[in-house]
């Protein structure tokens, strides 16, 4: 900042020389915290005097208000500020009181963090995930996670608000300006030594008398022992019977005896049990026999089955697969309710795994075995369509509680199965033939077409290479559709099987209705497969002509030499 514009004046030059000599005696450095003396306070600004600066630093009053200092400062008092710029582009000094406070605060926090010393602070407000803590010495703000407020769950922390107390620094990031503190560690550190001495009193097998129920969670129940120690009884250690939540068994304030089952001196934890004070009901498992019916009580319903009690404390699972013979996907909630007593058979007892398997369906007659006895494979029976899907029908026969499976391919010999399926609906009465029964797999398969004459039987007395007469039904670019005389089935003669000469292999030579001879190129009765060929017939006839009118050995190298030999042998056999 220029003090005098006219530096040509000797007086000005002398003053500047004198001022610079004085300034050189005072060490002023940007980025350092300096003390500024308050010269004047207005509604908007606070004017400071700092020895060694050419001009007067100015603070915005709003900055001091945000720090809670606006009402506390007085003229002639000193206030620490951060010297940001000795002289900016406007020739002014830039200082900040809030940044100075933050730096001084961080220096103290860093020192405490490095020495692992607690700091004094107070909880000023709540925020997402925890609280905001203000450092009492510097006013620095720190984060207190909800899990670090106390060593016990607290529903209400109003009694902790704005109360000076100790906190432990657990995380410090100067670059990001983040500080994380813990009240829990302070509490735990005081309790740790005392708790270690208390735990020394207990050993595995001890019986604790009159422990008080203090609270519970989904995994267990918390008890207080003599007002000096909290112990956990895990959910599995509450009762031999199935327990879904501790509040089903205990009430807050009740007193119960406990048995010590574990002592962890490192973690300062004592594990206890209530159920081990009573006899183990699984010891009575020898009173139960395999494959015998017993009454069991339903105590809990699940999507996959029901938990049942053989006796109080002796619980086992009735899986949904063991509910019914015929209803595989039935919900146990539709069959039973909690408290029902049902018959079950014990199918397995594993003492080592403390496991008992039971079945409800085995107490009922197996309907698949009943069906097999009454309607063995090959029987034709009348049934009712009770269900239908994209590819099959489900048929109920008689009053037996099973569904027989009928695939669309077993509806008709002549028509497409999926097209044939459209004709049927629920309630239709149909006659079917029992094709397969698998009691172990709970499966019965029936067929409709098997009750009818199979048109494919026409080929049973036919053989490969035999000549037959067919009628042309239709033609297209792919070939001919023909039907053998006396047969109800249509077959395809491919374009490539029409003639030896490719020029003659034209389906358009026929319009439909013509009768012609062809040869059976392939025949498999078991697989219901037939291949017809005009080309093969032409080759056979050509070969026969060569053998009849040609010289000896002619045609021996043709692919059907063996075929002609077979035909000749057959004729000789006929003679």
C-alpha positions as CSV (number, residue, x, y, z in Angstrom):
1,X,0.0,0.0,0.0
2,X,1.4,3.4,-1.0
3,X,1.5,5.8,1.9
4,X,2.6,8.8,-0.2
5,X,1.9,9.1,-3.9
6,X,4.5,11.8,-4.4
7,X,7.7,9.9,-3.7
8,X,9.7,12.7,-5.2
9,X,9.1,14.7,-2.1
10,X,12.3,14.4,0.1
11,X,10.0,14.1,3.2
12,X,8.2,11.2,1.7
13,X,11.3,9.3,0.8
14,X,12.6,9.8,4.4
15,X,9.4,8.5,5.9
16,X,9.4,5.5,3.7
17,X,13.0,4.7,4.6
18,X,12.2,5.0,8.3
19,X,9.0,2.8,8.0
20,X,10.8,0.0,6.2
21,X,13.6,0.0,8.7
22,X,11.0,-0.5,11.5
23,X,9.1,-3.2,9.6
24,X,12.3,-5.1,9.1
25,X,12.6,-5.5,12.8
26,X,9.3,-7.4,13.1
27,X,9.1,-10.9,11.7
28,X,5.9,-11.1,9.6
29,X,5.2,-14.3,7.5
30,X,2.1,-15.4,5.5
31,X,0.4,-18.6,6.7
32,X,1.2,-17.9,10.4
33,X,-1.1,-17.2,13.2
34,X,-0.5,-13.7,14.7
35,X,-2.2,-11.7,17.4
36,X,-4.1,-8.6,16.3
37,X,-5.1,-5.8,18.7
38,X,-8.7,-4.6,18.4
39,X,-8.6,-0.9,17.6
40,X,-12.3,-0.3,16.5
41,X,-15.5,-2.3,16.4
42,X,-18.4,-1.3,14.0
43,X,-21.6,-2.9,12.9
44,X,-19.9,-4.7,10.0
45,X,-16.2,-4.8,10.7
46,X,-13.5,-5.1,13.4
47,X,-10.3,-3.2,12.8
48,X,-7.0,-4.6,14.1
49,X,-3.5,-3.4,14.7
50,X,-0.7,-5.7,14.0
51,X,2.9,-4.5,14.6
52,X,4.9,-4.8,11.4
53,X,2.1,-4.4,8.9
54,X,1.8,-1.4,6.7
55,X,-2.0,-1.3,6.8
56,X,-4.8,-2.1,9.3
57,X,-6.2,-5.7,9.0
58,X,-10.0,-5.9,8.9
59,X,-12.3,-8.7,10.1
60,X,-15.9,-9.2,8.9
61,X,-18.1,-9.1,12.0
62,X,-20.2,-12.1,10.6
63,X,-17.1,-14.3,10.9
64,X,-16.8,-13.6,14.6
65,X,-20.6,-14.1,15.0
66,X,-20.3,-17.6,13.5
67,X,-17.6,-18.3,16.1
68,X,-19.7,-17.0,18.9
69,X,-17.1,-14.3,19.7
70,X,-18.9,-11.2,18.4
71,X,-20.4,-10.4,21.8
72,X,-17.3,-11.2,23.8
73,X,-14.6,-9.1,22.1
74,X,-13.6,-5.6,23.4
75,X,-11.4,-2.8,22.1
76,X,-7.7,-3.1,23.1
77,X,-8.1,-6.9,23.4
78,X,-6.0,-9.2,21.3
79,X,-7.4,-11.9,19.0
80,X,-5.5,-14.6,17.1
81,X,-5.8,-14.5,13.3
82,X,-4.3,-16.3,10.4
83,X,-2.3,-14.0,8.1
84,X,-3.3,-15.1,4.6
85,X,-1.9,-12.2,2.6
86,X,0.4,-9.4,3.6
87,X,-0.8,-7.4,0.6
88,X,-3.4,-8.5,-2.0
89,X,-4.0,-6.9,-5.4
90,X,-5.8,-4.1,-3.7
91,X,-3.0,-3.5,-1.3
92,X,-5.0,-4.8,1.7
93,X,-4.1,-7.3,4.4
94,X,-6.1,-10.5,4.5
95,X,-6.6,-12.2,7.8
96,X,-9.0,-14.9,9.2
97,X,-10.0,-15.5,12.8
98,X,-12.0,-18.8,12.1
99,X,-9.1,-20.3,10.2
100,X,-6.7,-19.5,13.0
101,X,-9.1,-21.1,15.5
102,X,-9.3,-24.2,13.3
103,X,-5.5,-24.5,13.0
104,X,-4.9,-24.0,16.7
105,X,-7.6,-26.6,17.4
106,X,-6.1,-29.1,15.0
107,X,-2.7,-28.7,16.6
108,X,-4.1,-29.5,19.9
109,X,-6.1,-32.5,18.5
110,X,-3.0,-33.8,16.7
111,X,-1.0,-33.6,19.9
112,X,-3.7,-35.4,21.9
113,X,-4.0,-38.1,19.2
114,X,-0.3,-38.7,19.0
115,X,-0.1,-39.0,22.8
116,X,-3.3,-41.1,23.0
117,X,-4.7,-38.7,25.5
118,X,-8.5,-38.0,26.0
119,X,-9.9,-34.6,25.1
120,X,-12.7,-32.6,26.7
121,X,-15.8,-31.9,24.6
122,X,-19.6,-31.7,24.7
123,X,-22.3,-33.2,22.4
124,X,-24.0,-30.2,20.8
125,X,-26.4,-31.9,18.3
126,X,-27.5,-35.1,16.6
127,X,-26.8,-35.9,13.0
128,X,-27.1,-38.9,10.6
129,X,-25.3,-41.8,12.1
130,X,-24.3,-40.2,15.3
131,X,-23.7,-36.8,17.0
132,X,-21.6,-33.6,16.7
133,X,-19.1,-33.0,19.5
134,X,-17.5,-29.6,20.1
135,X,-13.9,-29.4,21.4
136,X,-14.2,-27.3,24.6
137,X,-10.7,-25.7,24.3
138,X,-10.7,-24.8,20.6
139,X,-14.4,-25.1,19.4
140,X,-13.4,-27.6,16.7
141,X,-16.2,-29.9,15.6
142,X,-15.8,-33.6,15.6
143,X,-18.0,-36.6,14.7
144,X,-19.2,-39.1,17.3
145,X,-20.7,-42.3,15.7
146,X,-23.8,-43.8,17.2
147,X,-22.0,-47.0,18.0
148,X,-19.4,-45.1,20.0
149,X,-21.8,-43.2,22.3
150,X,-21.9,-45.9,25.0
151,X,-21.0,-49.5,25.7
152,X,-24.8,-50.2,26.0
153,X,-27.6,-49.4,23.6
154,X,-29.2,-46.0,24.5
155,X,-32.6,-45.0,23.3
156,X,-32.4,-41.5,24.9
157,X,-29.2,-39.4,25.1
158,X,-30.7,-36.1,26.2
159,X,-28.9,-36.4,29.5
160,X,-25.6,-36.4,27.7
161,X,-26.3,-33.2,25.6
162,X,-24.1,-30.1,26.3
163,X,-22.4,-31.8,29.2
164,X,-18.5,-31.5,29.3
165,X,-17.0,-35.0,29.3
166,X,-14.1,-36.9,28.0
167,X,-13.7,-38.4,24.6
168,X,-11.1,-40.5,22.9
169,X,-9.8,-39.6,19.5
170,X,-10.1,-42.7,17.2
171,X,-9.6,-41.1,13.8
172,X,-7.9,-37.9,12.6
173,X,-7.6,-36.8,8.9
174,X,-6.0,-33.3,8.8
175,X,-6.1,-33.2,5.0
176,X,-9.9,-33.6,4.9
177,X,-10.4,-31.9,8.2
178,X,-12.2,-34.9,9.7
179,X,-12.0,-35.9,13.4
180,X,-13.8,-38.9,14.9
181,X,-14.2,-39.5,18.6
182,X,-15.5,-42.2,21.0
183,X,-17.2,-41.9,24.3
184,X,-17.5,-45.7,24.5
185,X,-13.7,-46.2,24.7
186,X,-13.5,-43.9,27.7
187,X,-16.2,-45.8,29.5
188,X,-14.7,-49.2,28.5
189,X,-11.2,-48.2,29.7
190,X,-12.6,-47.4,33.1
191,X,-14.6,-50.6,33.3
192,X,-12.0,-52.9,31.7
193,X,-9.8,-53.3,34.8
194,X,-12.8,-53.7,37.1
195,X,-14.5,-56.1,34.8
196,X,-11.4,-58.3,34.5
197,X,-11.4,-58.6,38.3
198,X,-15.1,-59.5,38.4
199,X,-14.7,-62.2,35.6
200,X,-12.0,-63.9,37.7
201,X,-14.7,-64.9,40.1
202,X,-16.4,-67.2,37.5
203,X,-15.5,-70.5,36.0
204,X,-17.3,-72.9,33.6
205,X,-19.9,-75.0,35.5
206,X,-20.8,-72.3,38.1
207,X,-24.4,-71.8,38.9
208,X,-25.5,-68.1,39.1
209,X,-28.5,-67.5,41.3
210,X,-31.1,-64.8,40.6
211,X,-29.7,-63.1,37.5
212,X,-32.0,-60.3,36.4
213,X,-33.4,-60.0,32.8
214,X,-32.1,-56.6,31.5
215,X,-33.0,-56.8,27.8
216,X,-33.0,-59.0,24.7
217,X,-32.3,-59.0,21.0
218,X,-33.0,-61.4,18.1
219,X,-29.9,-63.5,19.1
220,X,-30.3,-63.8,22.8
221,X,-31.2,-62.4,26.2
222,X,-29.1,-60.2,28.5
223,X,-28.9,-60.8,32.2
224,X,-27.3,-58.7,35.0
225,X,-25.5,-60.5,37.7
226,X,-25.4,-58.9,41.1
227,X,-25.4,-55.4,39.5
228,X,-21.7,-55.9,38.5
229,X,-21.7,-58.0,35.3
230,X,-23.9,-58.4,32.2
231,X,-23.9,-61.8,30.6
232,X,-25.6,-63.1,27.4
233,X,-27.7,-66.2,27.1
234,X,-27.8,-67.1,23.4
235,X,-31.1,-68.0,21.8
236,X,-30.1,-71.6,21.5
237,X,-29.3,-71.8,25.2
238,X,-32.6,-70.6,26.4
239,X,-34.6,-73.8,26.0
240,X,-34.5,-77.3,24.5
241,X,-37.7,-76.3,22.8
242,X,-37.6,-74.1,19.8
243,X,-37.6,-70.4,20.8
244,X,-38.1,-67.7,18.1
245,X,-37.5,-64.7,20.4
246,X,-36.4,-64.3,24.1
247,X,-39.6,-62.4,24.9
248,X,-41.5,-65.6,24.4
249,X,-39.8,-67.0,27.6
250,X,-38.6,-64.0,29.7
251,X,-39.9,-60.7,30.9
252,X,-37.8,-57.6,31.8
253,X,-37.0,-57.6,35.5
254,X,-37.5,-61.3,36.0
255,X,-34.8,-63.3,37.9
256,X,-33.5,-66.7,36.7
257,X,-30.7,-69.0,37.6
258,X,-28.0,-69.4,35.0
259,X,-25.2,-71.9,34.3
260,X,-21.8,-70.6,33.2
261,X,-20.8,-72.4,30.0
262,X,-17.9,-70.2,28.8
263,X,-15.4,-67.6,30.2
264,X,-13.4,-65.5,27.8
265,X,-10.8,-63.5,29.8
266,X,-9.5,-61.7,26.7
267,X,-12.8,-60.5,25.5
268,X,-14.1,-60.1,29.1
269,X,-17.2,-62.1,28.3
270,X,-19.1,-64.8,30.2
271,X,-21.5,-67.1,28.4
272,X,-24.4,-68.7,30.2
273,X,-27.2,-71.1,29.7
274,X,-30.7,-71.6,31.1
275,X,-31.6,-74.9,29.4
276,X,-28.5,-76.7,30.7
277,X,-30.0,-76.4,34.2
278,X,-32.7,-78.9,33.1
279,X,-32.3,-82.5,31.9
280,X,-31.7,-82.9,28.2
281,X,-34.9,-84.3,26.7
282,X,-32.9,-85.9,23.8
283,X,-31.8,-88.4,26.4
284,X,-35.3,-89.8,26.2
285,X,-34.9,-90.5,22.5
286,X,-34.3,-94.2,23.2
287,X,-38.0,-94.3,24.2
288,X,-38.9,-93.8,20.6
289,X,-38.8,-96.4,17.8
290,X,-38.3,-96.2,14.1
291,X,-41.3,-96.7,11.7
292,X,-43.8,-96.2,14.6
293,X,-46.6,-93.7,14.7
294,X,-46.5,-90.9,17.4
295,X,-48.5,-87.9,18.1
296,X,-46.5,-84.7,17.6
297,X,-47.5,-81.1,18.3
298,X,-47.0,-78.3,15.7
299,X,-45.1,-75.4,17.3
300,X,-44.0,-73.3,14.3
301,X,-45.0,-73.1,10.6
302,X,-42.4,-72.3,7.9
303,X,-42.5,-72.1,4.1
304,X,-40.5,-75.3,3.9
305,X,-42.3,-77.3,6.6
306,X,-43.4,-77.4,10.3
307,X,-41.4,-77.7,13.5
308,X,-43.0,-80.3,15.8
309,X,-42.5,-81.5,19.3
310,X,-42.3,-85.1,20.2
311,X,-42.3,-83.9,23.8
312,X,-41.5,-80.6,25.5
313,X,-38.0,-79.7,24.5
314,X,-37.6,-82.4,21.8
315,X,-38.3,-80.6,18.6
316,X,-37.9,-81.9,15.0
317,X,-38.7,-80.7,11.5
318,X,-41.6,-82.1,9.4
319,X,-40.4,-81.2,5.9
320,X,-43.0,-80.2,3.3
321,X,-42.0,-83.2,1.1
322,X,-43.2,-85.5,3.9
323,X,-46.7,-83.9,4.2
324,X,-48.6,-85.7,1.4
325,X,-48.2,-88.4,-1.2
326,X,-49.9,-86.5,-4.0
327,X,-49.7,-82.8,-3.1
328,X,-46.0,-81.9,-3.7
329,X,-46.3,-78.1,-3.6
330,X,-48.9,-77.8,-0.9
331,X,-48.3,-75.2,1.8
332,X,-48.1,-76.6,5.4
333,X,-50.0,-73.5,6.5
334,X,-53.0,-74.7,4.5
335,X,-53.0,-78.1,6.3
336,X,-52.0,-77.4,9.9
337,X,-52.0,-74.6,12.4
338,X,-49.8,-74.0,15.5
339,X,-51.0,-76.2,18.4
340,X,-52.4,-79.0,16.1
341,X,-51.5,-82.6,17.2
342,X,-50.9,-84.8,14.1
343,X,-49.7,-88.4,13.5
344,X,-46.2,-88.9,12.2
345,X,-43.8,-91.8,11.7
346,X,-40.2,-91.5,12.9
347,X,-38.0,-92.4,9.9
348,X,-34.5,-91.6,11.3
349,X,-32.8,-91.1,14.6
350,X,-29.2,-89.7,14.7
351,X,-27.9,-89.4,18.2
352,X,-24.6,-87.8,17.2
353,X,-26.3,-85.0,15.3
354,X,-29.2,-84.9,17.7
355,X,-31.5,-85.2,14.8
356,X,-34.9,-86.9,14.4
357,X,-36.7,-87.2,11.0
358,X,-40.4,-87.6,10.8
359,X,-43.0,-88.1,8.1
360,X,-46.8,-87.5,8.0
361,X,-47.5,-89.0,4.6
362,X,-46.2,-92.4,5.7
363,X,-49.1,-92.6,8.1
364,X,-51.4,-92.6,5.1
365,X,-52.0,-95.3,2.5
366,X,-49.7,-94.8,-0.6
367,X,-52.2,-93.9,-3.4
368,X,-49.7,-94.9,-6.0
369,X,-49.5,-98.4,-4.7
370,X,-53.3,-98.5,-4.5
371,X,-53.5,-97.4,-8.1
372,X,-51.0,-100.0,-9.3
373,X,-52.9,-102.8,-7.5
374,X,-56.2,-101.7,-9.0
375,X,-55.0,-100.6,-12.4
376,X,-51.8,-102.3,-13.5
377,X,-49.8,-101.2,-16.6
378,X,-51.8,-102.0,-19.7
379,X,-55.3,-101.4,-18.1
380,X,-57.7,-99.2,-20.0
381,X,-59.7,-96.9,-17.6
382,X,-62.0,-93.9,-17.8
383,X,-60.7,-90.7,-16.2
384,X,-61.6,-87.0,-15.8
385,X,-59.4,-84.1,-17.0
386,X,-58.7,-82.1,-13.8
387,X,-55.9,-79.8,-15.1
388,X,-54.1,-78.8,-18.2
389,X,-50.9,-77.0,-19.2
390,X,-49.1,-76.1,-22.4
391,X,-48.0,-79.6,-23.2
392,X,-50.1,-82.1,-21.2
393,X,-53.3,-83.1,-19.4
394,X,-53.7,-84.3,-15.8
395,X,-56.2,-87.1,-15.4
396,X,-57.9,-88.3,-12.2
397,X,-58.9,-91.9,-12.3
398,X,-61.7,-93.2,-10.0
399,X,-61.5,-91.7,-6.4
400,X,-57.8,-92.3,-5.9
401,X,-56.0,-89.2,-4.8
402,X,-53.4,-89.1,-7.6
403,X,-53.1,-87.4,-10.9
404,X,-52.1,-89.3,-14.0
405,X,-49.9,-87.5,-16.5
406,X,-50.9,-87.5,-20.2
407,X,-48.5,-85.9,-22.7
408,X,-49.9,-84.3,-25.8
409,X,-47.8,-86.7,-28.0
410,X,-49.9,-89.5,-26.6
411,X,-53.2,-88.0,-27.6
412,X,-53.3,-89.1,-31.3
413,X,-51.4,-91.1,-33.8
414,X,-52.5,-89.0,-36.8
415,X,-52.7,-85.4,-35.6
416,X,-50.2,-83.0,-34.1
417,X,-50.1,-83.4,-30.3
418,X,-50.2,-79.6,-29.4
419,X,-53.1,-79.0,-31.9
420,X,-54.9,-82.0,-30.5
421,X,-54.5,-80.7,-26.9
422,X,-56.6,-77.7,-27.7
423,X,-59.7,-80.0,-28.1
424,X,-59.7,-80.9,-24.4
425,X,-60.8,-79.0,-21.3
426,X,-61.3,-79.5,-17.6
427,X,-64.1,-81.9,-16.8
428,X,-63.8,-84.0,-20.0
429,X,-64.3,-87.7,-19.6
430,X,-61.7,-89.7,-21.6
431,X,-60.6,-93.3,-21.8
432,X,-56.9,-93.8,-21.3
433,X,-54.4,-96.7,-21.1
434,X,-52.0,-97.0,-18.2
435,X,-48.5,-96.8,-19.7
436,X,-46.2,-96.5,-16.6
437,X,-46.4,-96.5,-12.8
438,X,-43.4,-95.4,-10.6
439,X,-44.5,-95.5,-7.0
440,X,-41.1,-94.4,-5.7
441,X,-41.1,-91.3,-8.0
442,X,-44.8,-90.7,-7.4
443,X,-45.5,-90.8,-11.2
444,X,-48.2,-92.3,-13.3
445,X,-48.2,-91.9,-17.1
446,X,-51.2,-92.7,-19.3
447,X,-52.0,-92.4,-23.1
448,X,-55.1,-91.8,-25.1
449,X,-53.9,-92.9,-28.6
450,X,-52.8,-96.3,-27.1
451,X,-56.5,-97.1,-26.7
452,X,-57.0,-96.9,-30.5
453,X,-55.8,-98.9,-33.4
454,X,-52.3,-97.9,-34.4
455,X,-52.2,-97.1,-38.2
456,X,-48.5,-97.8,-38.1
457,X,-49.4,-101.5,-37.7
458,X,-49.9,-101.5,-41.4
459,X,-46.1,-101.7,-41.8
460,X,-45.7,-104.7,-39.4
461,X,-45.7,-107.2,-42.3
462,X,-43.6,-104.9,-44.6
463,X,-39.9,-105.0,-45.0
464,X,-37.1,-102.7,-46.2
465,X,-36.8,-102.4,-50.1
466,X,-40.3,-103.7,-50.5
467,X,-42.4,-102.1,-53.3
468,X,-45.7,-100.6,-52.3
469,X,-48.4,-98.5,-54.0
470,X,-49.2,-95.0,-52.7
471,X,-51.6,-92.2,-53.6
472,X,-50.3,-88.6,-54.0
473,X,-52.1,-86.4,-51.6
474,X,-50.4,-83.1,-52.2
475,X,-47.2,-81.6,-53.6
476,X,-44.9,-78.7,-52.7
477,X,-41.3,-77.6,-53.3
478,X,-40.0,-80.0,-50.7
479,X,-41.5,-83.1,-52.3
480,X,-44.6,-85.3,-52.3
481,X,-47.1,-86.1,-49.5
482,X,-48.4,-89.6,-50.1
483,X,-50.6,-92.3,-48.4
484,X,-50.0,-96.0,-48.9
485,X,-53.1,-97.9,-50.0
486,X,-54.9,-99.3,-46.9
487,X,-53.0,-97.1,-44.5
488,X,-54.4,-94.0,-42.7
489,X,-51.1,-92.2,-42.3
490,X,-49.4,-89.8,-44.6
491,X,-45.7,-89.8,-45.4
492,X,-43.3,-87.5,-47.2
493,X,-41.2,-88.4,-50.2
494,X,-38.4,-85.8,-50.4
495,X,-37.6,-84.1,-53.6
496,X,-34.1,-85.7,-53.6
497,X,-35.8,-89.2,-53.5
498,X,-38.1,-88.6,-56.5
499,X,-35.8,-89.6,-59.4
500,X,-32.2,-90.5,-60.3
501,X,-32.1,-87.8,-62.9
502,X,-32.2,-84.4,-61.2
503,X,-34.2,-83.0,-64.1
504,X,-37.0,-85.5,-63.4
505,X,-37.0,-84.8,-59.6
506,X,-39.8,-82.3,-59.9
507,X,-42.8,-82.5,-57.5
508,X,-44.8,-80.4,-60.0
509,X,-45.0,-83.5,-62.3
510,X,-47.9,-84.6,-60.0
511,X,-51.0,-82.6,-59.1
512,X,-52.5,-85.0,-56.5
513,X,-54.7,-88.1,-56.8
514,X,-52.2,-90.1,-58.8
515,X,-51.3,-93.6,-57.8
516,X,-47.7,-94.7,-58.1
517,X,-45.3,-97.4,-56.9
518,X,-42.3,-96.6,-54.6
519,X,-39.8,-98.5,-52.5
520,X,-39.4,-98.6,-48.7
521,X,-36.0,-97.1,-48.2
522,X,-35.9,-97.4,-44.4
523,X,-38.2,-99.1,-41.8
524,X,-37.9,-99.1,-38.0
525,X,-41.1,-100.5,-36.3
526,X,-39.8,-99.7,-32.8
527,X,-39.0,-96.1,-33.6
528,X,-42.1,-95.7,-35.9
529,X,-39.9,-94.5,-38.7
530,X,-40.6,-95.0,-42.4
531,X,-38.7,-93.6,-45.4
532,X,-40.3,-93.9,-48.9
533,X,-38.4,-93.4,-52.2
534,X,-39.2,-93.3,-55.9
535,X,-35.5,-93.0,-56.8
536,X,-34.8,-96.3,-55.0
537,X,-37.5,-98.0,-57.0
538,X,-36.0,-96.7,-60.2
539,X,-32.5,-97.9,-59.1
540,X,-33.8,-101.4,-58.2
541,X,-35.6,-101.7,-61.5
542,X,-32.5,-100.6,-63.4
543,X,-30.4,-103.1,-61.6
544,X,-32.8,-105.9,-62.2
545,X,-32.8,-105.1,-65.9
546,X,-29.0,-105.0,-66.1
547,X,-28.9,-108.4,-64.4
548,X,-31.5,-109.9,-66.7
549,X,-30.4,-108.5,-70.0
550,X,-26.8,-107.5,-69.5
551,X,-23.6,-109.5,-69.8
552,X,-22.2,-111.5,-66.9
553,X,-20.8,-109.2,-64.2
554,X,-22.5,-106.1,-65.6
555,X,-23.7,-103.8,-62.9
556,X,-21.6,-105.4,-60.2
557,X,-20.0,-102.1,-59.3
558,X,-23.3,-100.3,-58.8
559,X,-24.2,-99.4,-55.2
560,X,-27.2,-101.8,-55.2
561,X,-25.4,-104.9,-56.4
562,X,-25.9,-106.4,-52.9
563,X,-29.6,-105.3,-53.1
564,X,-30.1,-107.2,-56.4
565,X,-28.5,-110.3,-54.9
566,X,-30.9,-110.1,-51.9
567,X,-33.9,-109.7,-54.2
568,X,-32.8,-112.6,-56.3
569,X,-32.3,-114.8,-53.2
570,X,-35.8,-113.8,-52.0
571,X,-37.4,-114.9,-55.3
572,X,-35.5,-118.2,-55.2
573,X,-36.8,-118.8,-51.7
574,X,-40.3,-118.1,-52.8
575,X,-39.9,-120.7,-55.6
